[in-house]
Amino acid sequence: MEQTKNMEQAGAASVVSTEKKNESRKRDANGKDVLAIRSFLESLNVYEADALRVGIAIADGKTTAANISADDRLALNRYFNSGKDNERMTTDNAQEHRLNRAFQLLERVAEFCDKRQLVTVNRSLLSIAVDAVDISRAVSSLDKRPATGQPFPNNTGSGGIGK
């Protein structure tokens, strides 16, 4: 009887020590995962994380260019329009810039897709990148921005509130 108790206690002790070892491995793996994710996110450019998220959603069949939400379309348009010298942006060169950005995004999305998914993403991203309404909206919104170093309209420069 006493021998059985000793065996049970020894068995329980080994289970506890095994669980502790597994927990420390889980923490190490999670720590490594966190570092990998953090490193990946830090490598992304402005608006790229959202655009990548939308590209992967397209690849997974969760959305298309035809039924994309306004927020997701905005995320893609922000990404497509970023990185361009605003003072020289015209409708013609905006489309070229947006296409180049679409191809850059495709390269990043390719890491997470198979060939069939990549074709789907390609079709959707390119249709949005060359969309005349989106390009026109991007170019016209630049006209509303003040030139570098110029105060915003209705800004008195007083620096105070309620003056």
KESEPA-93259 format. One record per residue: residue in one letter; y, z, x of N, C-alpha, C, O in turn. Coordinates in steps of 0.1 Angstrom, whole numbers, plus 5000, padded with zeros to 4 digits. Each point is the difference from the previous one (the first is absolute). Layout:
<atoms>
ATOM / A / Y / Z / X / Y / Z / X / Y / Z / X / Y / Z / X
...
</atoms>
This chain:
<atoms>
ATOM / M / 4988 / 5000 / 5008 / 5012 / 5000 / 4992 / 5013 / 5000 / 5009 / 5009 / 4992 / 4998
ATOM / E / 4991 / 5017 / 5011 / 5011 / 5001 / 5010 / 5001 / 4987 / 5008 / 5012 / 4996 / 5003
ATOM / Q / 4977 / 4998 / 5000 / 5000 / 4987 / 5007 / 5007 / 4989 / 4992 / 5007 / 4992 / 5005
ATOM / T / 4990 / 5008 / 4982 / 5006 / 4990 / 4991 / 5015 / 5002 / 5000 / 5007 / 4990 / 5000
ATOM / K / 4998 / 5022 / 4999 / 5014 / 5002 / 4999 / 5007 / 4995 / 5013 / 5010 / 4994 / 5000
ATOM / N / 4984 / 5009 / 5011 / 5005 / 4996 / 5013 / 5001 / 4984 / 5001 / 5009 / 4995 / 5005
ATOM / M / 4980 / 4999 / 4990 / 5000 / 4985 / 5000 / 5011 / 4994 / 4990 / 5006 / 4991 / 5004
ATOM / E / 4996 / 5016 / 4985 / 5010 / 4996 / 4991 / 5014 / 5001 / 5006 / 5008 / 4991 / 4999
ATOM / Q / 4994 / 5020 / 5008 / 5013 / 5003 / 5006 / 5002 / 4990 / 5011 / 5011 / 4995 / 5002
ATOM / A / 4979 / 5002 / 5006 / 5001 / 4990 / 5011 / 5003 / 4986 / 4994 / 5008 / 4992 / 5006
ATOM / G / 4985 / 5005 / 4983 / 5003 / 4987 / 4994 / 5014 / 4999 / 4994 / 5006 / 4989 / 5002
ATOM / A / 4999 / 5022 / 4992 / 5013 / 5000 / 4995 / 5010 / 4999 / 5011 / 5011 / 4993 / 4999
ATOM / A / 4987 / 5013 / 5012 / 5009 / 4999 / 5012 / 5001 / 4986 / 5005 / 5010 / 4996 / 5004
ATOM / S / 4978 / 4997 / 4997 / 5000 / 4987 / 5005 / 5008 / 4990 / 4991 / 5006 / 4991 / 5004
ATOM / V / 4992 / 5011 / 4983 / 5007 / 4992 / 4990 / 5015 / 5002 / 5001 / 5008 / 4990 / 5000
ATOM / V / 4997 / 5022 / 5002 / 5014 / 5003 / 5001 / 5005 / 4994 / 5013 / 5011 / 4994 / 5000
ATOM / S / 4982 / 5007 / 5011 / 5005 / 4994 / 5013 / 5000 / 4985 / 4999 / 5009 / 4994 / 5005
ATOM / T / 4982 / 5000 / 4988 / 5000 / 4985 / 4998 / 5011 / 4996 / 4992 / 5007 / 4990 / 5003
ATOM / E / 4996 / 5018 / 4986 / 5012 / 4996 / 4991 / 5013 / 5001 / 5008 / 5009 / 4992 / 4999
ATOM / K / 4992 / 5018 / 5010 / 5012 / 5002 / 5008 / 5002 / 4988 / 5009 / 5011 / 4995 / 5002
ATOM / K / 4978 / 5001 / 5004 / 5000 / 4988 / 5009 / 5005 / 4988 / 4993 / 5008 / 4992 / 5004
ATOM / N / 4986 / 5005 / 4984 / 5004 / 4989 / 4992 / 5014 / 5000 / 4995 / 5007 / 4990 / 5000
ATOM / E / 4998 / 5022 / 4997 / 5014 / 5001 / 4996 / 5010 / 4997 / 5012 / 5010 / 4993 / 4998
ATOM / S / 4986 / 5011 / 5014 / 5009 / 4997 / 5011 / 4999 / 4985 / 5003 / 5010 / 4994 / 5004
ATOM / R / 4979 / 4999 / 4994 / 4999 / 4986 / 5001 / 5008 / 4993 / 4990 / 5007 / 4990 / 5003
ATOM / K / 4993 / 5015 / 4985 / 5008 / 4994 / 4989 / 5015 / 5001 / 5003 / 5007 / 4990 / 4998
ATOM / R / 4997 / 5021 / 5007 / 5014 / 5002 / 5004 / 5004 / 4990 / 5011 / 5010 / 4994 / 5000
ATOM / D / 4981 / 5005 / 5010 / 5003 / 4991 / 5011 / 5001 / 4985 / 4995 / 5009 / 4993 / 5004
ATOM / A / 4981 / 5003 / 4987 / 5001 / 4987 / 4995 / 5012 / 4998 / 4991 / 5007 / 4989 / 5001
ATOM / N / 4996 / 5021 / 4991 / 5013 / 4998 / 4992 / 5012 / 5000 / 5009 / 5009 / 4992 / 4997
ATOM / G / 4991 / 5016 / 5013 / 5012 / 4999 / 5010 / 5001 / 4987 / 5006 / 5011 / 4995 / 5002
ATOM / K / 4978 / 4999 / 5002 / 5000 / 4987 / 5006 / 5004 / 4989 / 4990 / 5008 / 4991 / 5003
ATOM / D / 4987 / 5011 / 4984 / 5005 / 4991 / 4990 / 5015 / 5000 / 4997 / 5006 / 4990 / 4999
ATOM / V / 4999 / 5023 / 5001 / 5014 / 5002 / 4998 / 5008 / 4993 / 5011 / 5010 / 4994 / 4997
ATOM / L / 4985 / 5008 / 5015 / 5008 / 4994 / 5012 / 4999 / 4985 / 4999 / 5010 / 4993 / 5003
ATOM / A / 4979 / 5001 / 4993 / 4998 / 4986 / 4999 / 5009 / 4994 / 4989 / 5007 / 4990 / 5002
ATOM / I / 4994 / 5017 / 4987 / 5008 / 4996 / 4988 / 5015 / 5001 / 5004 / 5008 / 4991 / 4998
ATOM / R / 4995 / 5020 / 5008 / 5014 / 5002 / 5005 / 5004 / 4989 / 5010 / 5011 / 4995 / 4998
ATOM / S / 4981 / 5002 / 5011 / 5003 / 4990 / 5010 / 5002 / 4987 / 4993 / 5009 / 4992 / 5004
ATOM / F / 4982 / 5004 / 4987 / 5001 / 4988 / 4992 / 5013 / 4999 / 4993 / 5007 / 4990 / 5000
ATOM / L / 4996 / 5021 / 4993 / 5013 / 4999 / 4992 / 5012 / 4999 / 5008 / 5010 / 4994 / 4997
ATOM / E / 4990 / 5013 / 5015 / 5011 / 4999 / 5009 / 5002 / 4986 / 5006 / 5011 / 4997 / 5004
ATOM / S / 4978 / 4995 / 4996 / 5001 / 4987 / 5006 / 5006 / 4990 / 4990 / 5003 / 4989 / 5004
ATOM / L / 4998 / 5015 / 4983 / 5005 / 4991 / 4990 / 5015 / 4998 / 5001 / 5007 / 5009 / 5004
ATOM / N / 4998 / 4979 / 4992 / 5014 / 4998 / 5000 / 5006 / 5004 / 4986 / 4993 / 5005 / 4991
ATOM / V / 5020 / 4993 / 5008 / 5007 / 5004 / 4987 / 4993 / 4992 / 4989 / 4998 / 4988 / 5001
ATOM / Y / 5000 / 5019 / 4988 / 4994 / 4994 / 4988 / 4986 / 4995 / 5001 / 4994 / 4996 / 4990
ATOM / E / 5000 / 5005 / 5022 / 4987 / 4994 / 5002 / 4989 / 5008 / 4993 / 4990 / 4994 / 4996
ATOM / A / 5011 / 5019 / 5004 / 4989 / 5008 / 4994 / 4999 / 4997 / 4985 / 4989 / 4998 / 4995
ATOM / D / 5022 / 5001 / 4998 / 4999 / 4996 / 4985 / 4995 / 4986 / 4999 / 4992 / 4997 / 4991
ATOM / A / 5013 / 4994 / 5017 / 4995 / 4986 / 4999 / 4985 / 4999 / 5003 / 4993 / 4992 / 4993
ATOM / L / 5003 / 5015 / 5016 / 4985 / 5000 / 5004 / 4992 / 5006 / 4988 / 4990 / 4995 / 4997
ATOM / R / 5015 / 5016 / 4997 / 4994 / 5006 / 4988 / 4998 / 4989 / 4989 / 4990 / 4999 / 4994
ATOM / V / 5021 / 4994 / 5004 / 5000 / 4990 / 4989 / 4990 / 4989 / 5004 / 4992 / 4995 / 4991
ATOM / G / 5008 / 5000 / 5021 / 4991 / 4990 / 5005 / 4986 / 5004 / 4998 / 4991 / 4992 / 4996
ATOM / I / 5006 / 5020 / 5007 / 4986 / 5005 / 4998 / 4996 / 5001 / 4986 / 4989 / 4998 / 4996
ATOM / A / 5021 / 5006 / 4995 / 4997 / 5000 / 4986 / 4997 / 4986 / 4995 / 4992 / 4998 / 4991
ATOM / I / 5015 / 4992 / 5014 / 4998 / 4986 / 4996 / 4986 / 4996 / 5004 / 4992 / 4994 / 4993
ATOM / A / 5004 / 5010 / 5020 / 4987 / 4997 / 5005 / 4989 / 5006 / 4991 / 4989 / 4994 / 4998
ATOM / D / 5013 / 5018 / 4998 / 4990 / 5007 / 4992 / 5000 / 4995 / 4985 / 4992 / 5005 / 4992
ATOM / G / 5017 / 4986 / 5004 / 5000 / 4995 / 4987 / 5007 / 5009 / 4990 / 4999 / 4998 / 4988
ATOM / K / 5009 / 5011 / 5017 / 5007 / 5010 / 4991 / 5013 / 4993 / 4994 / 5005 / 5005 / 4990
ATOM / T / 5000 / 4985 / 5017 / 5012 / 4993 / 4996 / 5000 / 4986 / 5005 / 4993 / 4997 / 5009
ATOM / T / 5016 / 4995 / 4986 / 5002 / 4986 / 5004 / 5015 / 4997 / 5000 / 5008 / 5009 / 4996
ATOM / A / 4995 / 4980 / 5009 / 5014 / 4996 / 5000 / 5005 / 4999 / 4985 / 5012 / 5002 / 4998
ATOM / A / 4979 / 4994 / 4993 / 5004 / 4998 / 4986 / 5002 / 5013 / 4993 / 5009 / 5001 / 4991
ATOM / N / 4984 / 5009 / 5012 / 5001 / 5013 / 4993 / 5004 / 5012 / 5008 / 4998 / 5011 / 4996
ATOM / I / 5009 / 4986 / 5015 / 5004 / 5011 / 5010 / 5011 / 5008 / 4993 / 5008 / 4995 / 4993
ATOM / S / 4991 / 5018 / 5009 / 5010 / 5009 / 4995 / 5014 / 4998 / 5006 / 5000 / 4995 / 5011
ATOM / A / 5010 / 5009 / 4983 / 5014 / 4998 / 5005 / 5001 / 5008 / 5013 / 5007 / 4995 / 5010
ATOM / D / 4987 / 5017 / 4991 / 5001 / 5008 / 5012 / 4993 / 4994 / 5012 / 5005 / 4999 / 5011
ATOM / D / 4983 / 4995 / 4986 / 4993 / 4993 / 5011 / 5007 / 4988 / 5004 / 5000 / 4996 / 5012
ATOM / R / 5006 / 4996 / 4979 / 5007 / 4988 / 5004 / 5012 / 5004 / 5008 / 5003 / 4993 / 5010
ATOM / L / 5004 / 5017 / 4986 / 5011 / 5005 / 5008 / 4996 / 5004 / 5014 / 5007 / 4997 / 5010
ATOM / A / 4982 / 5010 / 4991 / 4995 / 5004 / 5014 / 4997 / 4987 / 5008 / 5004 / 5000 / 5012
ATOM / L / 4990 / 4990 / 4982 / 4998 / 4988 / 5008 / 5013 / 4993 / 5004 / 5002 / 4995 / 5011
ATOM / N / 5007 / 5004 / 4979 / 5013 / 4993 / 5003 / 5008 / 5008 / 5011 / 5006 / 4993 / 5008
ATOM / R / 4993 / 5020 / 4991 / 5007 / 5007 / 5011 / 4994 / 4997 / 5014 / 5008 / 4998 / 5009
ATOM / Y / 4979 / 5001 / 4991 / 4994 / 4997 / 5013 / 5003 / 4986 / 5004 / 5003 / 4997 / 5011
ATOM / F / 4996 / 4993 / 4980 / 5003 / 4986 / 5003 / 5014 / 4998 / 5004 / 5002 / 4992 / 5009
ATOM / N / 5007 / 5015 / 4986 / 5015 / 4998 / 5003 / 5004 / 5008 / 5012 / 5011 / 4997 / 5006
ATOM / S / 4982 / 5013 / 4998 / 5004 / 5008 / 5011 / 4999 / 4993 / 5014 / 4992 / 4991 / 5002
ATOM / G / 5017 / 5013 / 5007 / 4999 / 4995 / 5013 / 5008 / 4987 / 5002 / 4999 / 4994 / 5011
ATOM / K / 5009 / 5002 / 4979 / 5007 / 4988 / 5001 / 5015 / 5003 / 5002 / 5005 / 5010 / 4994
ATOM / D / 5002 / 4983 / 5014 / 5014 / 5001 / 5002 / 5007 / 4997 / 4987 / 5001 / 4988 / 4997
ATOM / N / 5004 / 5022 / 4996 / 5006 / 4998 / 4987 / 5012 / 4990 / 4999 / 5002 / 4993 / 4991
ATOM / E / 5006 / 5007 / 5020 / 5012 / 4992 / 5000 / 4996 / 4985 / 5000 / 5008 / 4992 / 4996
ATOM / R / 4981 / 5005 / 5009 / 4996 / 4985 / 5001 / 4989 / 4996 / 4990 / 4995 / 4989 / 5001
ATOM / M / 5002 / 5020 / 4990 / 4989 / 4997 / 4990 / 5005 / 4990 / 4989 / 5010 / 5004 / 4993
ATOM / T / 4984 / 4985 / 5006 / 5002 / 4991 / 4989 / 4987 / 4998 / 4993 / 4990 / 5005 / 5004
ATOM / T / 5011 / 4988 / 4985 / 4988 / 4997 / 4992 / 4989 / 4993 / 5008 / 4988 / 5003 / 4999
ATOM / D / 5016 / 4987 / 5009 / 4991 / 4993 / 5008 / 4993 / 5008 / 5011 / 4988 / 5000 / 5001
ATOM / N / 5020 / 5007 / 5007 / 4993 / 5008 / 5010 / 4994 / 5013 / 4995 / 4992 / 5006 / 5007
ATOM / A / 5012 / 4998 / 4982 / 4993 / 5012 / 4994 / 4986 / 4997 / 4997 / 4991 / 5008 / 5002
ATOM / Q / 5006 / 4980 / 4992 / 4986 / 4997 / 4997 / 4992 / 4999 / 5013 / 4989 / 5005 / 5000
ATOM / E / 5016 / 4989 / 5010 / 4993 / 4999 / 5013 / 4997 / 5014 / 5005 / 4989 / 5003 / 5005
ATOM / H / 5021 / 5006 / 4995 / 4998 / 5014 / 5005 / 4990 / 5007 / 4991 / 4991 / 5007 / 5006
ATOM / R / 5009 / 4991 / 4981 / 4991 / 5007 / 4991 / 4986 / 4995 / 5002 / 4990 / 5008 / 5000
ATOM / L / 5008 / 4979 / 5003 / 4987 / 4995 / 5003 / 4994 / 5005 / 5013 / 4989 / 5004 / 5001
ATOM / N / 5020 / 4997 / 5009 / 4995 / 5006 / 5013 / 4996 / 5015 / 4998 / 4990 / 5004 / 5006
ATOM / R / 5018 / 5003 / 4986 / 4996 / 5014 / 4997 / 4987 / 5001 / 4992 / 4992 / 5009 / 5002
ATOM / A / 5006 / 4981 / 4989 / 4987 / 5000 / 4992 / 4988 / 4998 / 5010 / 4990 / 5006 / 4998
ATOM / F / 5012 / 4985 / 5011 / 4989 / 4998 / 5010 / 4998 / 5012 / 5009 / 4988 / 5003 / 5003
ATOM / Q / 5022 / 5004 / 5000 / 4999 / 5013 / 5008 / 4992 / 5010 / 4992 / 4991 / 5007 / 5005
ATOM / L / 5012 / 4994 / 4982 / 4994 / 5009 / 4991 / 4985 / 4996 / 4998 / 4991 / 5009 / 5000
ATOM / L / 5006 / 4979 / 4999 / 4986 / 4995 / 4999 / 4992 / 5004 / 5012 / 4988 / 5004 / 4999
ATOM / E / 5018 / 4995 / 5013 / 4993 / 5005 / 5012 / 4996 / 5014 / 4999 / 4989 / 5004 / 5005
ATOM / R / 5020 / 5005 / 4990 / 4997 / 5014 / 4999 / 4990 / 5002 / 4989 / 4991 / 5009 / 5002
ATOM / V / 5010 / 4984 / 4987 / 4991 / 5002 / 4989 / 4986 / 4996 / 5004 / 4990 / 5005 / 4995
ATOM / A / 5009 / 4985 / 5013 / 4987 / 4994 / 5004 / 4991 / 5011 / 5006 / 4987 / 4998 / 4999
ATOM / E / 5018 / 5012 / 5007 / 4992 / 5011 / 5006 / 4992 / 5007 / 4989 / 4990 / 5007 / 5003
ATOM / F / 5014 / 4992 / 4984 / 4994 / 5008 / 4990 / 4993 / 4991 / 4989 / 4996 / 5005 / 4990
ATOM / C / 5003 / 4982 / 5013 / 4995 / 4991 / 4990 / 4989 / 4991 / 5005 / 4999 / 4998 / 5012
ATOM / D / 4993 / 4997 / 4979 / 4990 / 4989 / 5004 / 5007 / 4987 / 4998 / 5012 / 5000 / 4995
ATOM / K / 4981 / 4989 / 5008 / 5007 / 4987 / 4999 / 5004 / 4996 / 4986 / 5011 / 4995 / 4997
ATOM / R / 4980 / 5008 / 4993 / 5004 / 4997 / 4986 / 5012 / 5008 / 4996 / 5009 / 4994 / 4993
ATOM / Q / 4992 / 5018 / 5010 / 5011 / 5009 / 4996 / 5013 / 4994 / 5007 / 5011 / 5000 / 4994
ATOM / L / 4988 / 4996 / 5018 / 5011 / 4995 / 5008 / 5006 / 4988 / 4994 / 5012 / 4998 / 4999
ATOM / V / 4979 / 4993 / 4995 / 5005 / 4988 / 4993 / 5008 / 5004 / 4988 / 5011 / 4994 / 4997
ATOM / T / 4984 / 5016 / 4996 / 5007 / 5005 / 4988 / 5014 / 5006 / 5003 / 5010 / 4997 / 4994
ATOM / V / 4990 / 5011 / 5017 / 5013 / 5006 / 5004 / 5009 / 4989 / 5005 / 5012 / 5001 / 4997
ATOM / N / 4983 / 4990 / 5010 / 5009 / 4989 / 5005 / 5006 / 4992 / 4989 / 5013 / 4998 / 5000
ATOM / R / 4980 / 4999 / 4990 / 5005 / 4993 / 4988 / 5012 / 5008 / 4994 / 5010 / 4994 / 4997
ATOM / S / 4987 / 5018 / 5000 / 5010 / 5009 / 4993 / 5013 / 5002 / 5009 / 5011 / 4998 / 4995
ATOM / L / 4987 / 5006 / 5018 / 5011 / 5002 / 5008 / 5009 / 4988 / 5002 / 5012 / 5001 / 5000
ATOM / L / 4982 / 4988 / 5002 / 5007 / 4988 / 5002 / 5008 / 4996 / 4988 / 5011 / 4995 / 5001
ATOM / S / 4983 / 5006 / 4987 / 5007 / 4997 / 4988 / 5012 / 5009 / 4998 / 5010 / 4995 / 4994
ATOM / I / 4989 / 5017 / 5009 / 5012 / 5010 / 4999 / 5010 / 4997 / 5011 / 5012 / 5000 / 4997
ATOM / A / 4983 / 4997 / 5015 / 5010 / 4997 / 5011 / 5009 / 4988 / 4998 / 5011 / 5000 / 5004
ATOM / V / 4984 / 4990 / 4988 / 5008 / 4988 / 4998 / 5005 / 4999 / 4986 / 5006 / 4990 / 4996
ATOM / D / 4993 / 5021 / 4997 / 5006 / 5001 / 4986 / 5015 / 4998 / 5000 / 5007 / 5008 / 5006
ATOM / A / 4998 / 4982 / 4987 / 5014 / 4996 / 5001 / 5009 / 5012 / 4994 / 5010 / 5002 / 5005
ATOM / V / 4985 / 5004 / 4985 / 5008 / 5011 / 4994 / 5001 / 5012 / 5009 / 5011 / 5006 / 5002
ATOM / D / 4978 / 4997 / 5005 / 5000 / 5011 / 5010 / 5009 / 4997 / 5011 / 5008 / 5009 / 5005
ATOM / I / 4992 / 4979 / 5000 / 5008 / 4996 / 5011 / 5015 / 5000 / 4996 / 5008 / 5005 / 5008
ATOM / S / 4995 / 4990 / 4981 / 5014 / 4999 / 4995 / 5005 / 5015 / 4998 / 5011 / 5002 / 5004
ATOM / R / 4981 / 5006 / 4991 / 5004 / 5014 / 4998 / 5002 / 5007 / 5014 / 5010 / 5008 / 5002
ATOM / A / 4982 / 4989 / 5008 / 5002 / 5006 / 5013 / 5013 / 4995 / 5007 / 5007 / 5008 / 5005
ATOM / V / 4996 / 4979 / 4994 / 5012 / 4994 / 5006 / 5012 / 5005 / 4992 / 5010 / 5004 / 5007
ATOM / S / 4990 / 4997 / 4980 / 5012 / 5004 / 4993 / 5002 / 5015 / 5001 / 5012 / 5004 / 5000
ATOM / S / 4978 / 5004 / 5003 / 5003 / 5014 / 5002 / 5006 / 5003 / 5013 / 5007 / 5010 / 5002
ATOM / L / 4992 / 4980 / 5007 / 5007 / 5002 / 5013 / 5015 / 4999 / 4999 / 5007 / 5006 / 5007
ATOM / D / 4997 / 4985 / 4983 / 5015 / 4999 / 4998 / 5007 / 5012 / 4996 / 5012 / 5002 / 5002
ATOM / K / 4980 / 5007 / 4991 / 5006 / 5013 / 4995 / 5002 / 5010 / 5011 / 5007 / 5010 / 4998
ATOM / R / 4986 / 4989 / 5013 / 5000 / 5010 / 5011 / 5013 / 4997 / 5008 / 5003 / 4989 / 5003
ATOM / P / 5003 / 5022 / 5001 / 5012 / 4999 / 5009 / 4996 / 4996 / 5014 / 4989 / 5002 / 5004
ATOM / A / 5020 / 4991 / 5002 / 4997 / 4996 / 5014 / 4999 / 5013 / 5009 / 5005 / 5010 / 4996
ATOM / T / 4988 / 4988 / 5015 / 4998 / 5012 / 5009 / 5013 / 5006 / 5004 / 5010 / 4993 / 5004
ATOM / G / 4991 / 5020 / 4994 / 5013 / 5007 / 5004 / 5010 / 5000 / 4989 / 5011 / 5007 / 5002
ATOM / Q / 4987 / 4987 / 4987 / 5010 / 5000 / 4989 / 4996 / 5011 / 4990 / 4988 / 5002 / 4998
ATOM / P / 5022 / 5004 / 4996 / 4997 / 5010 / 4990 / 4995 / 4994 / 4988 / 5003 / 4988 / 4997
ATOM / F / 4989 / 5020 / 4995 / 4995 / 4995 / 4987 / 5012 / 4999 / 4991 / 5010 / 5007 / 5001
ATOM / P / 4989 / 4984 / 4989 / 5010 / 4999 / 4990 / 5002 / 5013 / 4993 / 4991 / 5008 / 4998
ATOM / N / 5022 / 4995 / 4998 / 5004 / 5012 / 4993 / 4998 / 5012 / 5009 / 5001 / 5012 / 4995
ATOM / N / 4998 / 4987 / 5018 / 4999 / 5011 / 5009 / 5014 / 5002 / 5006 / 5006 / 4991 / 5007
ATOM / T / 5000 / 5020 / 4990 / 5014 / 5003 / 5004 / 5000 / 5005 / 5014 / 5011 / 5000 / 5007
ATOM / G / 4978 / 5004 / 4998 / 4999 / 5004 / 5014 / 5006 / 5014 / 5002 / 5002 / 5005 / 5011
ATOM / S / 5000 / 5003 / 4978 / 5005 / 5013 / 5001 / 4990 / 5010 / 5005 / 5004 / 5011 / 5005
ATOM / G / 4983 / 4986 / 4993 / 4990 / 5009 / 5005 / 4997 / 5012 / 4991 / 4991 / 5008 / 5003
ATOM / G / 5017 / 4993 / 4987 / 4998 / 5012 / 4991 / 4996 / 4995 / 4986 / 5000 / 4989 / 4997
ATOM / I / 4996 / 5021 / 4996 / 4995 / 4997 / 4986 / 5011 / 5004 / 4991 / 5005 / 5011 / 5001
ATOM / G / 4998 / 4981 / 4989 / 5009 / 5004 / 4989 / 5015 / 4999 / 5004 / 5008 / 5006 / 4993
ATOM / K / 4995 / 4988 / 5018 / 5014 / 4999 / 5004 / 5008 / 4989 / 4992 / 5012 / 4998 / 5002
</atoms>
